[in-house]
Amino acid sequence: MESSRITFDKWSSLAASRMGTMKRSAVRDLFAAASRSDIISLSGGMPDIKKLPLDMISRMAANTLLTEGVGALQYGGTDGRIQCRRIIAKLMEDINVQADPAEILLTCGAQQALDLIAKAFVNPGDIVITEGPTYIGALQAFSAYEPRFLCVPFDDEGIRTDLLEVELKKLGKKGAKFIYTIPNFQNPGGVTMSLERRKRLLELSHEYEVPIIEDDPYGRLRFEGDDVPALRSMDPDVIYLGTVSKVFAPGLRTGWILAPKPIIAKVNLAKQGADLCSSALNQVMVEHYFMDTPWRETLATLVATYKERRDAMLDALEEYFPPEATWTEPQGGFFVWVTLPRYVDTSKMLSVALENGVTYVPGAGCYPDKDGFNSMRIAFCYEEPERIREAIRRLAATINERLALYRAFIAADALPETKEVQR
Ligand SMILES: Cc1ncc(COP(=O)(O)O)c(C=O)c1O
């Protein structure tokens, strides 16, 4: 049994200084609470793997070992199995990316790709540009290498390239190490970068000689509207990160980096020290899943499921949330980003929400500093529509309690103006 005793850390003075800059993930912290059956979790970005055809996958897994033999149990090359890299290159043809398998390195999820890139490129004090808010896991991975973060806000069309340009101008050429972006159904924002913005972002990357990292776990999870070309399909200098986590299974921990060969060589070196190579057995599973199963049909079922849940969430927000709240309307992916009046601190409100039986990710976790305190990420990927509706009802009640408290204590004429509701 796990002990609940708090242990005094007698070695704390020995910890590396980077431990002080590393950020905790609110999502990880909420994991235990989120698994309680009385709590509805809108916090985790977990794919609904219950919808995967488990019988078929089990048969495939058994055959995998029979057909591949002990090779699947051996160490492999650091870049990953060539068979797997070829299949991934083939998959990327769907998004008009022509990839040479020699420019692909397999990683333990896209998460490891983020860590290895930072390990290979970031010195303490370097500037790293991200969208603000951005993916918590990226902040965690990068922060271990002690950069200075510069967050550029987004709107409905993705990153504000006009504001980015202002910053790049100030920094000058090669003034930042890289620009990290999640152009499709951004985590946590849910927004997708327009074609115009993508083109402008590429221009700025060349003008200021700052490379772009395009992180694309959600691109295939579109519910409506047209696909927007991947940055990498328009520019071979872009470092592209992919993963099977959201289209197949995160438990296989298989992601990849597609990048020019000199970058792959550096990342390869960084990976040698991290884990020598990714699991060959998992790679073989990935190969067989994408070669031998009707994965496109399975994915279409999953996407339809997520769309139904997104609709349930947006409908419930409309019905229950106060007019002071605004939120994004994603065309795919897993997340909605909610902004509340500035007098609501969503980190402080979380314990009350938990008591009311619902969790979310406080917005402050998605920024490197104290920004975003009045916002939250709510995920529609995991719960059934009825539970999502109930969760939004509980959350609205929690928020309304805060608003009522504020109104009771502060004279009405001192209330900050509410922004126009963007629906
Ligand atoms: C934007 C983004 N990048 C990377 C990851 C990590 O994915 P993986 O499971 O492949 O490590 C996630 C996971 O949620 C994500 O949302």
The ligand as an SDF file (V2000), in Angstrom:
LIG
                    3D

 16 16  0  0  0  0  0  0  0  0999 V2000
    0.5420   19.3990  -28.5170 C   0  0  0  0  0  0  0  0  0  0  0  0
    1.0370   18.1010  -28.0210 C   0  0  0  0  0  0  0  0  0  0  0  0
    2.2880   17.7230  -28.3050 N   0  0  0  0  0  0  0  0  0  0  0  0
    2.7930   16.5670  -27.8710 C   0  0  0  0  0  0  0  0  0  0  0  0
    2.0470   15.7180  -27.0810 C   0  0  0  0  0  0  0  0  0  0  0  0
    2.6760   14.4510  -26.5800 C   0  0  0  0  0  0  0  0  0  0  0  0
    2.1690   13.3640  -27.2860 O   0  0  0  0  0  0  0  0  0  0  0  0
    2.7910   11.9170  -27.1560 P   0  0  0  0  0  0  0  0  0  0  0  0
    1.7600   11.0770  -26.5240 O   0  0  0  0  0  0  0  0  0  0  0  0
    3.0840   11.5120  -28.5690 O   0  0  0  0  0  0  0  0  0  0  0  0
    4.0270   12.0020  -26.3590 O   0  0  0  0  0  0  0  0  0  0  0  0
    0.7390   16.0600  -26.7390 C   0  0  0  0  0  0  0  0  0  0  0  0
   -0.0570   15.1930  -25.8750 C   0  0  0  0  0  0  0  0  0  0  0  0
   -1.1080   15.4970  -25.4140 O   0  0  0  0  0  0  0  0  0  0  0  0
    0.2200   17.2890  -27.2290 C   0  0  0  0  0  0  0  0  0  0  0  0
   -1.0200   17.6880  -26.9600 O   0  0  0  0  0  0  0  0  0  0  0  0
  1  2  1  0
  2  3  1  0
  2 15  2  0
  3  4  2  0
  4  5  1  0
  5  6  1  0
  5 12  2  0
  6  7  1  0
  7  8  1  0
  8  9  2  0
  8 10  1  0
  8 11  1  0
 12 13  1  0
 12 15  1  0
 13 14  2  0
 15 16  1  0
M  END
$$$$
